[in-house]
Amino acid sequence: MIEMDRILSFVEPFPDEDFRSIIYRYYLHSGDFEFIHTQSKLFGVRSYKQKIFPRGLQTMLNNLPVGHKFTVEKFLNEHTWFGLYKVFLTQERISQMYQNILHGANKGNAKGQLQISGVQAILSSEIKYCPTCVINDEIMYGEVYVHREHQLSFLQICPTHLVPLYIRCTKCMSKYGDNQTGLLLKGTRCKCGNTLPSEQIEINSMHKMQIKLFNDIAFVRKNNLKLNVDTVILKFTQELFAHNFITPRGTMKKNEILTFYKTNTKSLDFKELGYDKMDMDSKYVKNNLFNPKQMVNYIPFYFLLAQLLSGSFKLLTASENRYAIKIPYGNGPWACQNCKCPLYGIERVSHCVRDVNDRSGIYSIRYYCDSCNHVSIIKGDDIDCIKKKSNEYANNRLIALNEICTAYQEVAVASKVNFEFKLEKKRMEMIELLTDHTCRTRSEVKKQSAYLYEWLMRYDKEWLESRMPPKKNEKKLDFNVIDQDLQCKIREAAGRISSDYYLPIRRGTILKKLVPLDRNRFRHYNDDRLPLATLEIDKYVETTKQYLIRSIPKHYDKISANNSNEMTVSQFKNKASVRYYLNGDEEVDEHIRKFLFENKCLSK
């Protein structure tokens, strides 16, 4: 690594000055002959290009004058839009981007860099100037600089002075600033001598929309330490509940959300906003809606959606409305509803399965009485809602819906996600099927509900077997007898395998010598019910190394038929098989040496 000398002085950043502008003003003050020399001096990179987000910032800090008080956080939070992007990135992506900014990607790894161009870009790829800001900066600071707030892609006017922003000179059409060359505007005039236009325009609805969008985006950037992608998704989810865009089961109605967005943004000219409409009909867009890993790619969409739902992104994130209801039909215990049950009316059943119909909003619970095998079902939509806080922005109907959805979330955590509740539900469904007396055989059960039968056979076989109709001519297996019988048969089968068998002996090698019934029994029950047979078969299973040792006589006979009897261990391995080099070791070599010695053919 090349050690670079520290610079003697550095410029003081102006309020809201874009980072690129800070570097360019240092270049003007440094007396460097070309901008590339400044880049090399600060970042150790010979390049004219300036990036919206710096790379190699730590190198620059290391080269600043001794005793400087600049920090990475100061540059990123006060002079870039890093804070905005940070809110829409996962923690892993934030870390990647931060490391890229800090140390650069000079080794060809650009991981963490953000795409700042495209149909949903929030930052402009061209540098913009406000004529009024340029004049005021010249008067107040004696220099002009690039304002960070002007560099949003959709912004056409200065949020402070409400005059148009300009990218290029209206006379010579050359750009005032260029990221490729790193050169920016030096004064109040273009290099051709023409001053920046200073015209007043009539502020229309589109301009007002841009200012409103700017204020929301600036708010998020300033509050990036309080917000994160999970918080944003949570706030959106709560608001979507209120607008009936999430079902009682918690399913997001993505098609309806996108239709709502398209309908309410028809009047907007997206080109005037600085970007084209994203493809709402794309499956990719729909599948990645509110995906935390993809939100950063659609920042303008989420800001506009927040305005449609809540009035502004600030109101969306500031909302503290919470609703709670009693869990539908309480937490039990419940009484069996079968009037013929000997325990009828006694509240003793403590487990139930809850459900809700997305279309009707009807809640239901089902529970099983182990005394009479009756399945009780309670349904209804009156679930005793209790409002904790009022929402001044939502009507009563939306409040009620939000309360129901919140309640279902609470219920879902306790019943849907937990496997035990799903298991209980499946058991009750099967009991209901069996007590219906229409399924008298296993075949009828499978025909009536194949999925339920297969699910329970996979996850709850012992419980299901104890309740299923018996198989025709079914005999209970005595596994102790089967285990002892299989142990003897496996020993006999292993004895029938030739000592010069050409492959390593595996379980399958021995099982192939058994009749199909014994083979299938071992494969089906060996894990827990056939311990003796399992131990017996594993005594004959070979590792590759054991196979090599067993194969030494066979390979020797083959080699000695065509060659001299005497040979070294290495010669034997070369002529026998490459496996001796791939899978052998000193132990195998010692067995080869011993065999050759005993047969008086070991070459000295």
C-alpha positions in Angstrom: 0.0 0.0 0.0 1.4 3.4 -1.0 1.8 5.8 1.9 0.5 9.3 1.0 1.4 12.6 2.6 -1.3 14.4 4.6 -2.6 17.6 3.0 -1.9 20.9 4.8 -5.4 22.4 4.7 -9.0 21.5 3.7 -12.1 23.5 2.9 -14.9 24.0 5.4 -18.2 22.5 4.0 -21.1 24.9 3.5 -24.7 24.2 4.8 -26.3 21.3 2.8 -23.4 21.3 0.4 -23.2 18.2 -1.8 -20.1 16.1 -1.1 -18.9 16.4 -4.7 -19.0 20.2 -4.4 -16.7 20.0 -1.3 -14.1 18.0 -3.2 -14.3 20.4 -6.2 -13.9 23.5 -4.1 -10.8 21.9 -2.5 -9.5 21.4 -6.0 -9.9 25.1 -6.8 -8.1 26.1 -3.5 -5.4 23.5 -3.8 -3.7 24.8 -6.9 -3.6 21.3 -8.4 -3.0 21.5 -12.2 -5.8 19.0 -13.0 -8.8 17.5 -11.0 -7.3 14.0 -11.4 -4.4 15.1 -9.2 -6.8 16.1 -6.4 -8.6 12.8 -6.7 -5.3 11.0 -6.4 -4.2 13.1 -3.5 -7.4 12.6 -1.5 -8.5 9.1 -2.5 -5.5 7.5 -4.0 -7.4 6.9 -7.2 -6.4 8.4 -10.6 -9.9 9.3 -11.9 -11.8 12.4 -13.0 -15.2 10.9 -12.1 -17.2 12.0 -9.1 -19.8 9.7 -7.6 -23.0 10.6 -5.9 -21.8 8.5 -2.9 -18.1 8.7 -2.2 -15.9 5.6 -2.3 -12.7 5.3 -0.2 -13.8 8.0 2.3 -11.5 6.5 5.0 -8.5 7.1 2.7 -9.6 10.7 2.4 -10.0 11.1 6.2 -6.5 9.6 6.7 -5.1 12.2 4.3 -6.7 15.3 5.9 -4.7 17.7 8.1 -3.6 16.5 11.5 -6.2 17.5 14.1 -9.2 17.7 11.7 -12.6 17.0 13.2 -14.3 15.6 10.2 -16.0 12.2 10.5 -17.5 9.7 8.1 -20.9 10.3 9.7 -20.7 14.1 9.3 -20.0 13.8 5.5 -22.6 11.1 4.9 -25.4 12.6 7.0 -24.9 16.3 6.2 -23.6 16.2 2.7 -25.1 13.1 0.9 -28.5 11.4 0.7 -27.1 8.3 2.4 -29.6 8.8 5.3 -32.6 8.4 2.9 -31.3 5.2 1.3 -30.4 3.8 4.7 -34.1 3.7 5.7 -35.0 1.5 2.8 -32.1 -0.9 3.1 -31.8 -4.1 5.1 -29.1 -4.1 7.8 -26.9 -6.3 5.8 -27.1 -4.0 2.7 -26.4 -1.0 4.9 -23.3 -2.6 6.2 -22.2 -3.5 2.6 -22.8 0.0 1.3 -21.1 1.6 4.3 -18.0 -0.5 3.8 -18.0 0.3 0.1 -18.2 4.0 0.9 -15.5 3.7 3.6 -13.0 1.6 1.8 -14.0 1.7 -1.9 -14.1 -1.2 -4.3 -10.8 -0.9 -5.9 -10.4 -4.7 -6.1 -13.2 -5.0 -8.6 -15.9 -5.7 -6.0 -18.6 -3.1 -6.2 -20.9 -4.9 -3.7 -23.1 -2.5 -1.8 -23.1 0.2 -4.5 -26.6 1.5 -5.2 -28.3 2.0 -8.6 -29.0 5.7 -8.8 -30.3 5.7 -12.4 -33.4 4.1 -13.9 -37.1 4.4 -13.9 -37.4 4.7 -10.1 -34.2 6.7 -9.4 -34.6 9.2 -6.6 -31.3 11.0 -7.1 -30.6 12.9 -10.3 -27.7 11.7 -12.5 -27.3 15.4 -13.6 -26.1 18.2 -11.4 -28.7 21.0 -10.8 -28.3 24.7 -9.8 -30.8 27.3 -8.6 -29.9 30.8 -10.0 -31.0 32.5 -6.8 -29.0 30.2 -4.6 -25.9 30.8 -6.8 -26.1 34.6 -6.4 -26.9 34.4 -2.7 -24.0 31.9 -2.1 -21.6 34.2 -4.0 -22.7 37.2 -1.8 -22.7 35.3 1.5 -19.7 32.9 1.2 -17.8 34.4 -1.8 -18.2 31.0 -3.6 -20.9 29.0 -5.3 -21.6 25.4 -4.5 -23.9 22.5 -5.3 -26.9 22.2 -2.9 -27.7 18.7 -1.8 -31.5 19.4 -1.7 -31.6 20.3 -5.4 -30.3 16.9 -6.6 -33.5 14.9 -6.4 -34.5 13.5 -9.8 -38.1 14.7 -9.7 -37.4 18.2 -8.4 -37.8 21.0 -11.1 -37.8 24.0 -8.8 -35.8 25.2 -5.8 -37.9 24.3 -2.7 -36.7 27.6 -1.1 -37.0 30.2 -3.9 -39.5 28.4 -6.1 -37.5 29.2 -9.3 -36.5 26.6 -11.9 -33.4 24.5 -11.5 -30.9 24.4 -14.4 -28.6 21.6 -15.6 -27.0 23.4 -18.6 -26.4 26.9 -20.0 -29.3 28.1 -22.1 -26.9 29.8 -24.5 -24.1 27.4 -25.2 -26.0 24.3 -23.9 -22.9 23.0 -22.0 -23.5 21.4 -18.6 -22.8 23.5 -15.5 -21.5 20.4 -13.7 -20.3 17.0 -15.0 -19.8 13.8 -12.9 -17.6 12.4 -15.6 -15.0 15.2 -15.5 -15.6 16.1 -11.9 -15.8 19.8 -12.9 -18.6 22.1 -11.5 -19.7 25.7 -11.7 -17.1 28.1 -10.5 -19.1 31.3 -10.3 -22.3 33.0 -11.2 -21.6 32.7 -14.9 -21.2 29.9 -17.4 -17.7 29.4 -18.9 -19.2 31.1 -22.0 -19.9 34.2 -19.9 -23.7 33.8 -19.8 -25.3 34.3 -16.4 -27.8 31.7 -15.1 -31.4 32.5 -16.1 -33.4 34.2 -13.4 -37.1 33.8 -14.2 -40.2 33.5 -12.2 -42.7 30.8 -13.1 -46.3 30.1 -12.1 -46.4 27.4 -9.5 -48.8 24.7 -10.7 -50.2 21.5 -9.0 -47.2 19.5 -10.3 -44.7 21.8 -8.6 -46.7 21.7 -5.4 -46.6 17.9 -5.6 -42.8 18.0 -6.0 -42.4 20.3 -3.0 -44.6 18.0 -0.9 -42.6 15.0 -2.0 -39.4 16.8 -1.3 -40.5 17.7 2.3 -41.4 14.0 2.9 -38.1 12.8 1.6 -36.1 15.4 3.6 -38.0 14.4 6.7 -37.0 10.7 6.2 -33.4 11.6 5.6 -33.3 13.7 8.8 -34.9 11.0 10.9 -32.9 8.1 9.5 -31.7 7.1 13.0 -35.3 6.6 14.2 -36.5 4.8 11.1 -35.6 1.6 9.4 -37.0 -0.7 6.7 -38.9 -2.9 9.2 -40.5 0.2 10.8 -41.6 1.5 7.4 -43.1 -1.9 6.4 -44.9 -2.1 9.8 -46.4 1.4 9.4 -47.5 0.7 5.9 -49.1 -2.6 7.0 -51.1 -0.8 9.7 -52.4 1.7 7.3 -53.2 -0.9 4.7 -55.2 -2.7 7.3 -57.3 0.5 7.8 -57.9 0.7 4.0 -59.0 -3.0 3.8 -56.0 -3.9 1.7 -55.1 -6.8 4.0 -57.5 -9.7 4.7 -58.4 -10.9 8.2 -56.1 -13.9 7.6 -53.2 -11.4 7.0 -52.9 -11.8 3.2 -51.9 -8.6 1.4 -54.1 -7.7 -1.5 -51.3 -6.7 -3.8 -53.4 -6.4 -7.0 -55.9 -4.1 -5.2 -53.1 -2.0 -3.8 -51.5 -1.5 -7.3 -54.9 -0.7 -8.8 -55.6 1.8 -6.1 -52.2 3.4 -6.8 -52.7 3.5 -10.6 -56.2 5.0 -10.2 -55.1 7.8 -7.9 -52.0 8.7 -9.9 -53.6 8.9 -13.3 -53.5 12.6 -13.4 -49.8 12.8 -12.5 -47.2 13.3 -15.3 -44.5 11.0 -14.1 -42.0 12.4 -16.6 -42.4 15.8 -14.9 -41.8 14.1 -11.6 -38.4 13.0 -13.0 -39.1 9.3 -13.6 -41.4 7.1 -15.7 -44.1 4.9 -14.3 -42.9 1.5 -13.1 -44.6 -1.5 -14.7 -47.5 -2.1 -12.4 -48.5 -5.2 -14.3 -45.2 -6.9 -13.9 -45.2 -10.0 -11.8 -41.7 -9.0 -10.5 -43.0 -5.7 -9.2 -46.0 -7.4 -7.5 -44.0 -10.2 -6.0 -41.5 -7.8 -4.5 -44.0 -5.3 -3.1 -43.0 -4.6 0.5 -40.0 -7.0 0.2 -37.4 -5.4 2.5 -34.6 -6.4 0.1 -36.2 -4.6 -2.9 -37.8 -1.5 -1.3 -34.8 0.7 -2.1 -35.4 0.2 -5.8 -38.9 1.8 -5.6 -38.5 4.7 -3.2 -40.7 7.2 -5.1 -43.5 4.6 -5.3 -43.6 4.2 -1.5 -43.5 7.9 -0.9 -46.5 8.5 -3.3 -48.4 5.5 -1.8 -47.8 7.0 1.7 -49.4 10.3 0.6 -52.4 8.5 -0.9 -52.9 6.4 2.3 -52.1 8.9 5.0 -51.6 12.3 3.5 -47.8 12.3 3.9 -45.0 10.0 4.8 -44.5 11.9 8.0 -48.1 11.3 9.1 -47.7 7.6 8.1 -44.6 7.1 10.4 -45.9 9.4 13.2 -49.2 7.5 13.6 -49.6 6.0 17.1 -53.1 4.5 16.6 -53.4 1.1 18.2 -56.4 -1.1 18.5 -57.0 -4.2 20.5 -59.9 -6.6 21.0 -60.6 -9.6 23.1 -59.5 -12.8 21.4 -62.6 -14.2 19.7 -64.5 -16.4 22.1 -61.9 -16.0 24.8 -59.2 -18.3 25.9 -61.5 -21.1 27.3 -62.1 -23.4 28.8 -65.2 -24.4 26.8 -68.0 -26.8 27.4 -69.0 -29.7 25.1 -72.1 -28.8 23.2 -73.3 -32.4 22.8 -76.3 -32.6 25.1 -75.9 -36.4 25.3 -72.3 -36.0 26.6 -72.0 -37.0 30.3 -69.9 -33.9 30.8 -72.2 -31.6 28.9 -72.2 -28.0 30.1 -68.9 -28.3 32.1 -66.3 -25.9 30.9 -63.2 -28.1 30.8 -61.9 -28.1 27.2 -58.8 -25.8 27.0 -57.6 -26.3 23.4 -59.3 -25.1 20.3 -58.6 -24.3 16.7 -59.5 -20.8 15.4 -60.3 -19.8 11.9 -61.6 -16.8 10.0 -63.2 -16.5 6.6 -61.5 -13.8 4.5 -64.6 -13.0 2.5 -67.3 -12.9 5.2 -65.1 -11.9 8.2 -66.8 -14.7 10.2 -64.7 -16.1 13.0 -65.0 -19.7 14.3 -63.5 -22.0 16.8 -63.6 -25.8 16.9 -62.8 -28.0 19.9 -62.9 -31.8 20.6 -64.5 -33.5 23.6 -62.4 -36.6 24.5 -65.3 -38.0 26.5 -67.9 -38.3 23.7 -65.7 -37.6 20.7 -68.0 -34.7 19.7 -66.5 -31.8 17.8 -68.1 -28.5 18.8 -68.1 -25.5 16.5 -68.9 -21.9 17.3 -69.2 -19.2 14.6 -70.0 -15.6 14.4 -68.8 -12.0 13.7 -69.7 -10.5 17.0 -66.4 -10.8 18.8 -66.7 -8.0 21.4 -64.4 -5.4 20.0 -62.9 -2.8 22.3 -61.5 0.4 20.9 -58.5 1.8 22.8 -57.8 5.0 20.9 -59.7 6.9 18.2 -58.4 7.6 14.8 -59.2 11.1 13.6 -58.3 10.2 10.0 -60.3 7.0 9.6 -64.1 6.4 9.6 -65.8 4.0 12.0 -65.9 1.2 9.4 -62.2 1.3 8.8 -61.6 1.4 12.6 -63.6 -1.8 13.1 -61.7 -3.6 10.3 -58.4 -2.6 11.7 -59.4 -3.9 15.1 -60.4 -7.2 13.6 -57.1 -7.5 11.7 -55.1 -6.7 14.8 -57.0 -9.3 16.7 -56.4 -11.9 14.1 -52.7 -11.2 14.2 -52.7 -11.9 17.9 -54.7 -15.1 17.4 -52.5 -16.1 14.5 -49.4 -15.9 16.6 -50.9 -18.3 19.1 -52.7 -20.7 16.8 -51.8 -20.6 13.1 -48.0 -20.5 13.3 -47.7 -23.0 16.1 -47.5 -26.5 14.7 -49.3 -28.0 17.7 -52.5 -26.1 16.9 -52.3 -27.2 13.2 -51.9 -30.8 14.5 -54.9 -30.4 16.8 -56.9 -29.1 13.9 -56.0 -32.0 11.7 -56.9 -34.4 14.4 -60.3 -32.9 14.9 -61.0 -33.0 11.2 -60.2 -36.7 11.1 -62.3 -37.4 14.2 -65.2 -35.6 12.6 -64.7 -37.7 9.5 -64.5 -41.0 11.4 -67.5 -40.2 13.7 -69.6 -39.4 10.6 -70.0 -43.2 10.1 -69.7 -42.9 6.3 -66.1 -44.1 6.2 -65.9 -47.7 7.5 -62.7 -48.7 5.9 -59.3 -47.1 5.3 -59.9 -47.0 1.6 -63.0 -44.9 2.2 -61.1 -42.6 4.5 -58.4 -42.1 1.9 -61.0 -41.5 -0.9 -62.9 -39.0 1.2 -59.9 -36.9 2.3 -56.6 -38.2 0.9 -54.6 -35.1 1.9 -55.8 -35.2 5.5 -55.0 -39.0 5.7 -51.5 -38.6 4.2 -50.7 -35.5 6.4 -51.5 -37.3 9.6 -49.7 -40.5 8.5 -46.6 -38.4 8.0 -46.7 -36.2 11.2 -49.0 -38.2 13.6 -48.9 -41.8 12.5 -49.2 -43.4 15.9 -52.3 -41.3 16.8 -53.9 -42.0 13.5 -53.2 -45.8 13.5 -54.9 -46.1 16.9 -58.1 -44.6 15.5 -58.2 -46.0 12.0 -60.4 -49.0 11.0 -58.2 -52.1 11.1 -56.7 -53.5 7.9 -58.3 -56.6 6.4 -56.5 -59.7 7.7 -54.1 -57.5 9.5 -51.7 -59.3 11.8 -49.8 -57.6 14.5 -46.1 -57.8 13.8 -43.8 -59.3 16.5 -40.7 -57.2 15.9 -38.5 -59.1 18.4 -39.0 -62.3 16.4 -38.5 -60.5 13.1 -35.3 -58.8 14.4 -33.8 -62.1 15.4 -34.8 -63.8 12.2 -33.4 -61.0 10.1 -30.1 -61.1 12.0 -29.6 -64.7 11.0 -30.6 -64.1 7.4 -28.2 -61.1 7.1 -25.3 -63.2 8.5 -26.0 -65.9 5.9 -26.3 -63.3 3.1 -23.0 -61.7 4.0 -21.3 -65.1 4.0 -22.4 -65.6 0.4 -20.5 -62.6 -0.8 -17.2 -63.6 -2.4 -14.0 -62.4 -0.8 -12.9 -60.9 -4.1 -16.2 -59.0 -4.7 -15.2 -56.2 -7.0 -16.9 -53.3 -5.1 -17.0 -52.1 -1.5 -19.6 -53.9 0.5 -22.5 -51.6 1.4 -25.9 -52.3 3.1 -27.5 -52.5 -0.3 -25.0 -55.2 -1.3 -26.2 -57.5 1.5 -29.9 -56.6 1.2 -30.0 -57.6 -2.5 -29.3 -61.2 -1.3 -32.5 -61.2 0.8 -36.0 -62.0 -0.4 -38.1 -58.9 -1.1 -40.2 -59.2 2.1 -37.1 -59.3 4.4 -35.5 -56.5 2.4 -38.5 -54.2 2.7 -39.0 -55.0 6.3 -35.4 -54.0 7.1 -35.6 -50.8 5.1 -38.9 -49.7 6.7 -38.3 -50.6 10.4 -34.5 -50.7 10.9 -34.1 -47.3 12.6 -35.9 -48.2 15.8 -37.5 -51.6 15.7 -34.7 -53.9 14.4 -31.6 -53.1 16.5 -30.0 -56.6 16.2 -30.4 -56.8 12.4 -29.0 -53.2 12.1 -25.9 -54.1 14.2 -25.4 -57.3 12.2 -25.5 -55.7 8.8 -23.2 -52.9 9.8 -20.5 -55.4 10.8 -20.1 -56.3 7.2 -20.3 -52.8 5.6 -16.9 -51.6 4.4 -15.2 -48.3 4.1 -13.3 -47.6 0.9 -10.0 -48.2 2.9 -11.2 -51.6 4.1 -12.2 -52.5 0.6 -8.7 -51.7 -0.7 -7.1 -53.9 2.0 -9.5 -56.8 1.1 -8.6 -56.3 -2.6 -4.9 -56.7 -2.3 -4.7 -60.5 -3.1 -7.1 -60.0 -6.1 -5.0 -57.2 -7.6 -1.7 -59.1 -6.9 -2.9 -62.1 -8.8 -3.9 -59.9 -11.7 -0.5 -58.0 -11.7 1.7 -61.1 -11.3 0.1 -62.9 -14.2 1.7 -60.4 -16.6 4.7 -59.1 -14.7 7.6 -60.2 -12.5 6.6 -61.5 -9.1 8.8 -59.0 -7.2 7.6 -55.4 -6.8 7.7 -52.5 -4.4 4.7 -51.1 -2.6 4.7 -48.1 -5.0 4.8 -50.4 -8.1 1.9 -52.4 -6.7 -0.2 -49.3 -6.2 0.6 -48.0 -9.7 -0.4 -51.2 -11.4 -3.3 -52.1 -9.2 -5.6 -49.1 -9.0 -5.5 -45.3 -8.7 -7.8 -45.7 -5.7 -4.8 -46.7 -3.6 -3.4 -43.2 -4.0 -6.8 -41.4 -3.7 -8.1 -43.3 -0.7 -5.2 -45.1 0.8 -2.9 -44.1 3.7 0.1 -45.5 5.7 -2.1 -48.3 7.1 -3.1 -49.5 3.6 0.6 -49.3 2.5 1.6 -51.4 5.5 -1.0 -54.1 4.5 0.4 -54.2 1.0 4.0 -54.4 2.3 3.0 -57.3 4.7 1.2 -59.2 1.9 4.2 -58.9 -0.5 6.6 -59.9 2.3 4.6 -63.0 3.2 4.4 -64.1 -0.4 8.1 -63.5 -0.8 7.7 -61.0 -3.6 8.6 -57.7 -1.9 11.4 -56.0 -4.0 14.2 -54.5 -2.0 
